[in-house]
Amino acid sequence: MARRPAAAPRRDRLLIDLALQGGGSHGAFTWGVLDRLLEEDWLEIEGISGTSAGAMNAAVLAHGHLQGGAEGARAALATFWRKVSEAAALSPLRRGPLDVLMGRWTLDNSPAYLAMDLATRVFSPYDLDFGMPNPLAGILDEVVDFERLAASPIKLFITATNVHTGRPRVFRNADLSPAALLASACLPLMFQAVEIDGQAYWDGGYSGNPTMTPLINECVSNDTIIVGINPVERPGVPKSARDILNRLNEVAFNAVLLKELAMIALLRDVADPGNEKNAHWAQMRVHLIRSDLLLGLGASSKLNAEWEFLTMLRDEGRRAADEFLARNGQALGHRSTLPIEHLLDPR
């Protein structure tokens, strides 16, 4: 009789935090990462910081988890992204026939996308209503009970950018609403600013993508897993106007996160162990899950919500998370796997 393979040794539960970047439809990659991590019963999510699509994933996960644990969270995420695709089914932002035939996910050759791209360079959402109401508003009302979300044991930190001050506002569980999540995802060239409490807000990526500080100041976990969507490094120098704008957005949306990681690296060296707050910063273990596949996807594909594309990204997210766990799972709870010290090198 064949012997059964030995079961993997059961691990002690480990508190972790998640930091989820935004990136439109590319947030389906994060869906896949979360779907895989939720299969690990030894990982307990204490807090999630999210921006834009990362904010949507964070709120949906926390609400689903409140209703049905890890399996409830996985089901809620699948429902959310299915509804996103269904809402976009009649959108004119579709791939051109040649791109479909060639298996390319770009919208660069879509007449509707090209028209919208040109319009945003000439008109603002206040000149023309091309931005239209954000369809995510109705979806969020369907899939998230925000009154119940306020009681979720998973701490949420959702960042939006105050238009007047340029500073981040971090919405926590009790502050969350569809408007707060839409504010976190409000691209100013596409949508009018979202007003909350008399203040106007734009996409949180400009001031924190995502914000790390509350994960450290308000959580006890020493392990934060960043799910990266926006490439930090990209080879070559962009030459076309479209590529230049795309790279500018990537640089801007990574800048605050890189500064916070540099602060963590610095405090590792200089923190006073007697100062509890500084010591927690210094003890942080930072990890990153990313994929080179996202590096090859153009900016326009962030508006592609075809189900085939979203599930491809989900599967890539699961693959990347599986690879991360195989390579770095034993390091969780013991050491960082993201070498942030090089951020202190000015070269």
C-alpha positions as MATLAB code, in Angstrom:
seq = 'MARRPAAAPRRDRLLIDLALQGGGSHGAFTWGVLDRLLEEDWLEIEGISGTSAGAMNAAVLAHGHLQGGAEGARAALATFWRKVSEAAALSPLRRGPLDVLMGRWTLDNSPAYLAMDLATRVFSPYDLDFGMPNPLAGILDEVVDFERLAASPIKLFITATNVHTGRPRVFRNADLSPAALLASACLPLMFQAVEIDGQAYWDGGYSGNPTMTPLINECVSNDTIIVGINPVERPGVPKSARDILNRLNEVAFNAVLLKELAMIALLRDVADPGNEKNAHWAQMRVHLIRSDLLLGLGASSKLNAEWEFLTMLRDEGRRAADEFLARNGQALGHRSTLPIEHLLDPR';
ca = [
       0.000    0.000    0.000;
       1.371    3.408   -0.979;
       2.269    5.612    1.939;
       0.475    8.921    2.215;
       2.696   11.992    2.127;
       3.306   13.460    5.537;
       1.036   16.367    6.366;
       2.703   19.752    6.587;
       3.434   20.702   10.208;
       0.749   22.951   11.657;
       1.982   26.475   12.223;
       1.141   28.773   15.095;
      -1.226   31.568   14.155;
       0.526   34.728   13.027;
      -0.921   38.217   12.966;
      -0.240   40.030    9.695;
      -1.186   43.332    8.111;
      -1.837   43.901    4.423;
      -0.967   46.974    2.356;
      -2.900   46.978   -0.911;
      -1.987   49.288   -3.770;
      -4.498   50.700   -6.224;
      -4.475   50.276   -9.984;
      -7.945   50.006  -11.481;
      -8.710   46.625  -13.018;
      -5.219   45.470  -12.063;
      -6.680   45.211   -8.568;
      -7.935   41.801   -9.716;
      -4.323   40.659   -9.271;
      -4.702   41.599   -5.594;
      -7.962   39.641   -5.507;
      -5.986   36.548   -6.500;
      -3.294   37.204   -3.898;
      -5.900   37.583   -1.164;
      -7.789   34.506   -2.352;
      -4.605   32.444   -1.903;
      -3.580   33.958    1.445;
      -7.059   33.340    2.867;
      -6.492   29.600    2.353;
      -3.748   29.697    5.013;
      -5.535   29.301    8.364;
      -2.369   30.190   10.277;
      -2.388   33.727    8.867;
      -4.669   36.082   10.809;
      -5.307   39.477    9.229;
      -5.250   42.234   11.835;
      -5.346   45.311    9.620;
      -5.525   46.326    5.968;
      -4.425   49.603    4.449;
      -5.796   50.116    0.963;
      -6.032   52.744   -1.733;
      -8.298   52.875   -4.789;
      -8.803   49.284   -6.012;
      -6.895   48.201   -2.897;
      -9.510   50.008   -0.802;
     -12.313   48.125   -2.568;
     -10.588   44.786   -1.995;
      -9.979   45.652    1.673;
     -13.587   46.605    2.428;
     -15.079   43.660    0.550;
     -12.696   41.189    2.230;
     -13.416   42.552    5.723;
     -17.172   42.472    5.173;
     -17.114   38.942    3.754;
     -14.883   37.773    6.605;
     -17.320   39.235    9.125;
     -20.123   37.179    7.582;
     -18.370   33.878    6.912;
     -14.712   33.863    7.902;
     -12.035   33.223    5.303;
     -14.403   31.404    2.944;
     -16.902   34.239    3.256;
     -14.162   36.716    2.369;
     -13.138   34.698   -0.688;
     -16.746   34.460   -1.868;
     -17.320   38.188   -1.340;
     -14.261   39.115   -3.393;
     -15.358   36.840   -6.240;
     -18.841   38.375   -6.183;
     -17.479   41.919   -6.199;
     -15.206   41.380   -9.195;
     -17.912   39.493  -11.085;
     -20.243   42.480  -10.590;
     -17.499   44.863  -11.752;
     -17.215   42.891  -14.971;
     -20.989   42.713  -15.435;
     -21.319   46.481  -14.921;
     -18.698   47.055  -17.623;
     -20.312   44.669  -20.126;
     -22.058   47.504  -21.982;
     -19.187   49.963  -21.639;
     -17.749   51.317  -24.902;
     -14.285   50.848  -23.383;
     -13.617   47.541  -25.099;
     -10.605   46.070  -26.848;
     -10.370   46.480  -30.600;
     -10.974   43.372  -32.772;
      -7.283   43.021  -33.623;
      -6.275   43.178  -29.970;
      -8.833   40.476  -29.158;
      -7.499   38.340  -32.013;
      -3.876   38.836  -30.893;
      -4.673   38.208  -27.230;
      -3.608   41.702  -26.142;
      -5.338   43.263  -23.140;
      -4.643   46.881  -24.077;
      -7.332   49.450  -24.861;
      -4.859   51.623  -26.760;
      -6.626   50.852  -30.033;
     -10.166   51.224  -28.729;
     -11.896   54.204  -30.399;
     -13.835   54.952  -27.202;
     -10.664   54.891  -25.093;
      -8.782   57.096  -27.542;
     -11.662   59.575  -27.584;
     -11.829   59.627  -23.779;
      -8.047   59.954  -23.489;
      -8.069   62.943  -25.820;
     -11.043   64.511  -24.057;
      -9.341   64.337  -20.648;
      -6.407   66.329  -22.040;
      -8.703   69.137  -23.199;
     -11.713   69.085  -20.887;
     -12.184   68.431  -17.188;
     -14.998   66.346  -15.676;
     -16.575   69.686  -14.792;
     -16.690   70.767  -18.459;
     -18.242   67.586  -19.810;
     -20.009   64.768  -18.044;
     -17.878   62.134  -19.763;
     -16.876   60.958  -16.312;
     -20.518   60.043  -15.511;
     -21.495   58.522  -12.125;
     -19.023   55.921  -10.952;
     -20.672   52.497  -11.477;
     -18.814   51.177   -8.450;
     -21.188   53.122   -6.190;
     -24.085   50.748   -6.836;
     -21.879   47.676   -6.604;
     -20.516   48.705   -3.207;
     -24.035   49.278   -1.904;
     -24.913   45.737   -2.995;
     -21.943   43.848   -1.594;
     -20.989   45.769    1.576;
     -23.129   46.549    4.617;
     -21.228   49.559    5.899;
     -23.024   49.621    9.265;
     -21.857   46.068    9.936;
     -18.405   46.833    8.540;
     -17.902   49.327   11.348;
     -17.832   46.370   13.764;
     -15.362   44.273   11.771;
     -12.412   43.005   13.865;
     -10.191   43.612   10.821;
      -9.002   47.206   11.055;
      -9.346   49.122    7.803;
      -7.364   52.187    6.769;
      -8.565   53.682    3.488;
      -6.672   56.657    2.064;
      -8.030   59.536   -0.011;
      -6.293   62.811   -0.905;
      -7.742   66.099    0.328;
      -7.876   68.335   -2.755;
      -7.468   71.550   -0.731;
      -4.541   70.525    1.481;
      -2.948   67.769   -0.598;
      -2.771   65.693    2.569;
      -4.067   62.172    3.056;
      -7.208   61.425    4.982;
      -7.378   57.936    6.367;
     -10.896   56.575    6.761;
     -11.290   53.879    9.384;
     -14.052   51.280    9.800;
     -16.572   53.573   11.457;
     -15.981   56.315    8.848;
     -16.380   54.105    5.800;
     -19.115   54.576    3.240;
     -19.446   54.137   -0.519;
     -18.369   57.784   -0.834;
     -15.147   57.157    1.108;
     -14.199   54.237   -1.129;
     -15.091   56.190   -4.271;
     -12.991   59.108   -3.001;
     -10.032   56.760   -2.612;
     -10.459   55.770   -6.276;
     -11.337   59.201   -7.703;
      -9.032   59.880  -10.660;
      -9.319   63.669  -11.097;
      -9.185   63.636  -14.896;
     -12.099   61.188  -15.067;
     -14.350   62.000  -12.123;
     -15.414   65.079  -10.235;
     -13.969   65.231   -6.723;
     -15.947   63.323   -4.083;
     -17.245   65.564   -1.308;
     -17.304   64.232    2.246;
     -17.986   66.381    5.302;
     -17.644   69.514    3.190;
     -14.203   68.526    1.865;
     -13.305   67.422   -1.670;
     -11.201   64.305   -2.221;
      -9.228   62.717   -5.037;
      -7.541   59.336   -5.434;
      -5.577   58.287   -2.377;
      -2.640   57.211   -4.525;
      -1.345   60.778   -4.597;
      -0.800   60.846   -0.830;
      -0.372   57.184    0.127;
      -0.503   54.096   -2.072;
      -1.109   52.624    0.415;
      -0.462   54.381    3.730;
       1.773   52.341    6.039;
       1.741   54.569    9.127;
      -1.602   53.470   10.657;
      -0.684   49.801   10.258;
       2.283   50.456   12.513;
       0.756   52.958   14.924;
      -2.603   51.204   15.411;
      -1.816   47.504   14.980;
       0.396   45.143   16.963;
       1.442   42.894   14.089;
       5.091   43.128   13.083;
       4.594   41.623    9.616;
       3.178   43.676    6.741;
       2.667   42.151    3.312;
       2.533   44.711    0.525;
       0.680   43.693   -2.623;
       2.347   45.760   -5.334;
       0.585   46.769   -8.525;
       2.491   49.861   -9.683;
       6.047   48.996  -10.787;
       8.715   50.848   -8.819;
      11.364   50.268  -11.473;
      10.829   50.156  -15.211;
      13.644   49.680  -17.776;
      14.369   52.285  -20.422;
      13.203   55.851  -20.879;
       9.604   56.383  -22.045;
       9.438   58.312  -25.309;
       5.771   58.555  -26.292;
       3.417   60.997  -24.557;
       1.302   58.089  -23.335;
       4.276   56.195  -21.888;
       5.662   59.330  -20.250;
       2.336   60.057  -18.548;
       2.048   56.445  -17.436;
       5.519   56.504  -15.888;
       4.845   59.854  -14.178;
       1.770   58.328  -12.548;
       3.728   55.267  -11.429;
       6.427   57.450   -9.866;
       3.868   59.684   -8.148;
       1.803   56.759   -6.863;
       4.869   55.040   -5.366;
       6.602   58.079   -3.875;
       4.920   58.227   -0.446;
       5.105   54.461    0.069;
       8.842   54.485   -0.692;
       9.378   57.318    1.809;
       7.539   55.410    4.525;
       9.578   52.279    3.819;
      12.763   54.363    3.976;
      11.625   55.663    7.379;
      11.184   52.096    8.613;
      14.674   51.218    7.383;
      16.143   54.268    9.131;
      14.404   53.559   12.432;
      15.809   50.048   12.411;
      19.205   51.662   12.898;
      18.413   54.582   15.199;
      15.285   53.694   17.181;
      15.506   53.858   20.952;
      14.464   50.396   22.186;
      13.056   52.107   25.273;
      10.608   54.096   23.160;
       7.750   51.683   22.486;
       6.383   53.563   19.472;
       9.731   53.912   17.702;
      10.663   50.355   18.589;
       7.578   49.056   16.816;
       8.603   50.881   13.638;
      12.073   49.389   13.924;
      10.735   45.867   14.441;
       8.534   45.876   11.358;
       9.068   43.005    8.969;
       8.132   43.969    5.435;
       7.256   41.631    2.573;
       6.182   42.170   -1.024;
       4.066   40.151   -3.441;
       4.289   41.343   -7.031;
       4.422   40.045  -10.596;
       6.452   40.909  -13.656;
       3.324   40.297  -15.702;
       1.936   43.651  -14.514;
       5.063   45.349  -15.811;
       4.078   44.385  -19.338;
       0.495   45.635  -19.140;
      -0.142   49.139  -20.438;
      -1.937   51.815  -18.425;
      -5.060   51.565  -20.577;
      -5.617   47.965  -19.456;
      -6.428   49.319  -15.979;
      -9.817   50.222  -17.484;
     -10.351   46.789  -19.034;
     -12.956   44.972  -16.944;
     -13.571   41.961  -19.199;
     -14.131   38.864  -17.088;
     -11.472   36.935  -18.993;
      -8.926   39.637  -18.158;
      -9.938   39.872  -14.502;
      -9.727   36.118  -13.988;
      -6.353   35.992  -15.732;
      -5.108   38.595  -13.245;
      -6.713   36.682  -10.365;
      -4.932   33.505  -11.400;
      -1.644   35.388  -11.675;
      -2.207   36.799   -8.195;
      -2.792   33.324   -6.802;
       0.348   32.078   -8.542;
       2.436   34.977   -7.189;
       1.114   34.450   -3.657;
       1.752   30.722   -3.867;
       5.318   31.384   -4.989;
       5.779   33.906   -2.175;
       4.557   31.436    0.453;
       6.768   28.664   -0.897;
       9.833   30.900   -0.932;
       9.243   33.168    2.057;
       6.543   31.558    4.173;
       9.018   30.391    6.819;
      10.359   33.953    7.127;
       6.976   35.353    8.123;
       7.115   36.121   11.821;
      10.918   36.053   11.844;
      12.513   38.391    9.309;
      11.798   40.787    6.467;
      11.947   39.480    2.931;
      11.880   42.910    1.246;
      15.321   44.586    1.438;
      14.165   48.140    2.171;
      17.582   49.258    3.406;
      18.667   50.104   -0.159;
      16.071   52.920   -0.109;
      18.496   54.836    2.147;
      21.116   54.775   -0.613;
      20.777   58.111   -2.492;
      22.316   56.762   -5.703;
];
